[in-house]
């Protein structure tokens, strides 16, 4: 297939995501994107090329409730199986013995129960994880048919009409953020709820977070909540040494997190 036809089909795919929507669920509380991005731009004036999306996560604020995981599942029709998650939450428990235990039962969707004696725990905390939408995405580089690609806003997407299910991208992702959808037999992952963005809506996981542990915004816009998050916190990324340039940013991230 020629590159011209592929690019034409890709534009149709992106337009379908933005205007038609791919989620099955509509969350009851709908925040307006301009309140977060500092923009008054209307839907009809949505211009992807001027944006650069990213997500911030305040680890200290996460309580491990799992609402983000459930909202993602509902909004994006994620297969209802404990193996498949577009976003998930891990609990890190550091014991006085020096051992670190990482748990994510059902992706954190049902919350967490106490499994260790409090007297043996040094500290514990929760870390939400998802696709990092890397600027230098290994998954994009290895896809043999161009099904995985990066939009002009920096969102990494998968066009299921092109995906051949080879799993190369699953193996290339250093964050374990992809899975093979058992229904479509194509690669699946977080999209930042791309279909919601031009409608002035936040990603579902950000929308429902009761403690505002997740912050979404435009990294190019100085007035967005995300850039304020950058100014107010010491920022880390996961596996920064791999030079993937991830666009999910963490504050108060412990060195034990991997």
Secondary structure by P-SEA (a helix, b strand, c coil): ccaaaaaaaaaaaaaaaaccccccccccbbbbcccccccccccccccccccccbbbbccccccccaaaaaaaaaaccccccccccccbbbbbbbccccbbbbbbccccccccccccccccccccbbbbbcccccccccccccccccccccccccbbbbccccccccccccccccccccccccccccccccccccccccccccccccccccccccccccccccccaaaaaaaacccccccccccccccbbbcccccccc
